[in-house]
């Protein structure tokens, strides 16, 4: 269905632009904002690119390994930090050096 609407030529969307649009999508407050972002994605991609973007959004990549495996290969503390912050960008920035361990913040007890 998408191939008929979008054709096969790439829309020239860069990884940074895609990342920015996905960030906008995740932070959108209402349906109208989400629709606008999705519309932009559809206009700037071909059918195959959109298929992969949809799979990213739905987290349905079926690559044969889990996010846990990816986190472990990236850094020993990556999964723990991601589970606390839910911010992949922060995880990538804080844990650039695989040999440097991340100290978890102590929780305050009341």
Contact map, one row per residue, 1 for C-alpha under 8 A:
11111000000000000000000000000000000000000000000000000000000000000000000000000000000000000000000000000000000000
11111110000000000000000000000000000000000000011000000000000000000000000000000000000000000000000000000000000000
11111111000000000000000000000000000000000000011100000000000000000000000000000000000000000000000000000000000000
11111110000000000000000000000000000000000000000000000000000000000000000000000000000000000000000000000000000000
11111110000000000000000000000000000000000000000000000000000000000000000000000000000000000000000000000000000000
01111111000000000000000000000000000000000110111000000000000000000000000000000000000000000000000000000000000000
01111111100000000000000000000000000000000000011000000000000000000000000000000000000000000000000000000000000000
00100111110000000000000000000000000000000000011100000000000000000000000000000000000000000000000000000000000000
00000011111000000000000000000000000000000000010000000000000000000000000000000000000000000000000000000000000000
00000001111110000000000000000000000000000001110010000000000000000000000000000000000000000000000000000000000000
00000000111110000000000000000000000000000011110000000000000000000000000000000000000000000000000000000000000000
00000000011111000000000000000000000000000001100000000000000000000000000000000000000000000000000000000000000000
00000000011111101100000000000000000000000001100000000000000000000000000000000000000000000000000000000000000000
00000000000111111100000000000000000000000000000000000000000000000000000000000000000000000000000000000000000000
00000000000011111110000000000000000000000000000000000000000000000000000000000000000000000000000000000000000000
00000000000001111111000000000000000000000000000000000000000000000000000000000000000000000000000000000000000000
00000000000011111111100000000000000000000000000000000000000000000000000000000000000000000000000000000000000000
00000000000011111111110000000000000000001000000000000000000000000000000000000000000000000000000000000000000000
00000000000000111111111000000000000000000000000000000000000000000000000000000000000000000000000000000000000000
00000000000000011111111100000000000000000000000000000000000000000000000000000000000000000000000000000000000000
00000000000000001111111110000000000010001000000000000000000000000000000000000000000000000000000000000000000000
00000000000000000111111111000000000000000000000000000000000000000000000000000000000000000000000000000000000000
00000000000000000011111111100000000000000000000000000000000000000000000000000000000000000000000000000000000000
00000000000000000001111111110000000010000000000000000000000000000000000000000000000000000000000000000000000000
00000000000000000000111111110000110011000000000000000000000000000000000000000000000000000000000000000000000000
00000000000000000000011111110000000000000000000000000000000000000000000000000000000000000000000000000000000000
00000000000000000000001111111000000000000000000000000000000000000000000000000000000000000000000000000000000000
00000000000000000000000111111110110000000000000000000000000000000000000000000000000000000000000000000000000000
00000000000000000000000000111110110000000000000000000000000000000000000000000000000000000000000000000000000000
00000000000000000000000000011111110000000000000000000000000000000000000000000000000000000000000000000000000000
00000000000000000000000000011111111000000000000000000000000000000000000000000000000000000000000000000000000000
00000000000000000000000000000111111100000000000000000000000000000000000000000000000000000000000000000000000000
00000000000000000000000010011111111110000000000000000000000000000000000000000000000000000000000000000000000000
00000000000000000000000010011111111111000000000000000000000000000000000000000000000000000000000000000000000000
00000000000000000000000000000011111111100000000000000000000000000000000000000000000000000000000000000000000000
00000000000000000000000000000001111111110000000000000000000000000000000000000000000000000000000000000000000000
00000000000000000000100110000000111111111000000000000000000000000000000000000000000000000000000000000000000000
00000000000000000000000010000000011111111100000000000000000000000000000000000000000000000000000000000000000000
00000000000000000000000000000000001111111110000000000000000000000000000000000000000000000000000000000000000000
00000000000000000000000000000000000111111111000000000000000000000000000000000000000000000000000000000000000000
00000000000000000100100000000000000011111111100001000000000000000000000000000000000000000000000000000000000000
00000100000000000000000000000000000001111111110001000000000000000000000000000000000000000000000000000000000000
00000100001000000000000000000000000000111111100000000000000000000000000000000000000000000000000000000000000000
00000000011110000000000000000000000000011111110000000000000000000000000000000000000000000000000000000000000000
00000100011110000000000000000000000000001111111111000000000000000000000000000000000000000000000000000000000000
01100111111000000000000000000000000000000101111111000000000000000000000000000000000000000000000000000000000000
01100111000000000000000000000000000000000000111111100000000000000000000000000000000000000000000000000000000000
00100001000000000000000000000000000000000000111111110000000000000000000000000000000000000000000000000000000000
00000000010000000000000000000000000000000000111111111000000000000000000000000000000000000000000000000000000000
00000000000000000000000000000000000000001100111111111100000000000000000000000000000000000000000000000000000000
00000000000000000000000000000000000000000000001111111110000000000000000000000000000000000000000000000000000000
00000000000000000000000000000000000000000000000111111111000010000000000000000000000000000000000000000000000000
00000000000000000000000000000000000000000000000011111111100000000000000000000000000000000000000000000000000000
00000000000000000000000000000000000000000000000001111111110000000000000000000000000000000000000000000000000000
00000000000000000000000000000000000000000000000000111111111110000000000000000000000000000000000000000000000000
00000000000000000000000000000000000000000000000000011111111110000000000000000000000000000000000000000000000000
00000000000000000000000000000000000000000000000000001111111100000000000000000000000000000000000000000000000000
00000000000000000000000000000000000000000000000000000111111100000000000000000000000000000000000000000000000000
00000000000000000000000000000000000000000000000000000011111110000000000000000000000000000000000000000000000000
00000000000000000000000000000000000000000000000000000011111111000000000000000000000000000000000000000000000000
00000000000000000000000000000000000000000000000000010011001111100000000000000000000000000000000000000000000000
00000000000000000000000000000000000000000000000000000000000111111000000000000000000000000000000000000000000000
00000000000000000000000000000000000000000000000000000000000011111100000000000000000000000000000000000000000000
00000000000000000000000000000000000000000000000000000000000001111100000000000000000000000000000000000000000000
00000000000000000000000000000000000000000000000000000000000001111110110000000000000000000000000000000000000000
00000000000000000000000000000000000000000000000000000000000000111111110000000000000000000000000000000000000000
00000000000000000000000000000000000000000000000000000000000000001111111000000000000000000000000000000000000000
00000000000000000000000000000000000000000000000000000000000000000111111100000010000000000000000000000000000000
00000000000000000000000000000000000000000000000000000000000000001111111110000000000000000000000000000000000000
00000000000000000000000000000000000000000000000000000000000000001111111111000000000000000000000000000000000000
00000000000000000000000000000000000000000000000000000000000000000011111111111110000000000000000000000000000000
00000000000000000000000000000000000000000000000000000000000000000001111111111110000000000000000000000000000000
00000000000000000000000000000000000000000000000000000000000000000000111111110000000000000000000000000000000000
00000000000000000000000000000000000000000000000000000000000000000000011111110100000000000000000001000000000000
00000000000000000000000000000000000000000000000000000000000000000000001111111100000000000000001011000000000000
00000000000000000000000000000000000000000000000000000000000000000000001111111110000000000000000001001000000000
00000000000000000000000000000000000000000000000000000000000000000000001100111111100000000000001000001100000000
00000000000000000000000000000000000000000000000000000000000000000000001101111111110000000010001000000000000000
00000000000000000000000000000000000000000000000000000000000000000001001100011111111000000000000000000000000000
00000000000000000000000000000000000000000000000000000000000000000000000000001111111100000000000000000000000000
00000000000000000000000000000000000000000000000000000000000000000000000000001111111111000010000000000001000000
00000000000000000000000000000000000000000000000000000000000000000000000000000111111111110010000000000000000000
00000000000000000000000000000000000000000000000000000000000000000000000000000011111111000000000000000000000000
00000000000000000000000000000000000000000000000000000000000000000000000000000001111111000000000000000000000000
00000000000000000000000000000000000000000000000000000000000000000000000000000000111111100100000000000000000000
00000000000000000000000000000000000000000000000000000000000000000000000000000000111111110000000000000000000000
00000000000000000000000000000000000000000000000000000000000000000000000000000000010011111110000000000000000000
00000000000000000000000000000000000000000000000000000000000000000000000000000000010001111111000000000000000000
00000000000000000000000000000000000000000000000000000000000000000000000000000000000000111111100000000000000000
00000000000000000000000000000000000000000000000000000000000000000000000000000000000010111111110000000000000000
00000000000000000000000000000000000000000000000000000000000000000000000000000100110000111111111000000000000000
00000000000000000000000000000000000000000000000000000000000000000000000000000000000000011111111100000000000000
00000000000000000000000000000000000000000000000000000000000000000000000000000000000000001111111100000000000000
00000000000000000000000000000000000000000000000000000000000000000000000000000000000000000111111100000100000000
00000000000000000000000000000000000000000000000000000000000000000000000000101100000000000011111111011100000000
00000000000000000000000000000000000000000000000000000000000000000000000000000000000000000001111111000000000000
00000000000000000000000000000000000000000000000000000000000000000000000000100000000000000000001111110000000000
00000000000000000000000000000000000000000000000000000000000000000000000001110000000000000000001111111000000000
00000000000000000000000000000000000000000000000000000000000000000000000000000000000000000000000011111000000000
00000000000000000000000000000000000000000000000000000000000000000000000000000000000000000000001011111100000000
00000000000000000000000000000000000000000000000000000000000000000000000000011000000000000000001001111110000000
00000000000000000000000000000000000000000000000000000000000000000000000000001000000000000000011000011111000000
00000000000000000000000000000000000000000000000000000000000000000000000000000000000000000000000000001111100000
00000000000000000000000000000000000000000000000000000000000000000000000000000000100000000000000000000111110000
00000000000000000000000000000000000000000000000000000000000000000000000000000000000000000000000000000011111000
00000000000000000000000000000000000000000000000000000000000000000000000000000000000000000000000000000001111100
00000000000000000000000000000000000000000000000000000000000000000000000000000000000000000000000000000000111110
00000000000000000000000000000000000000000000000000000000000000000000000000000000000000000000000000000000011111
00000000000000000000000000000000000000000000000000000000000000000000000000000000000000000000000000000000001111
00000000000000000000000000000000000000000000000000000000000000000000000000000000000000000000000000000000000111
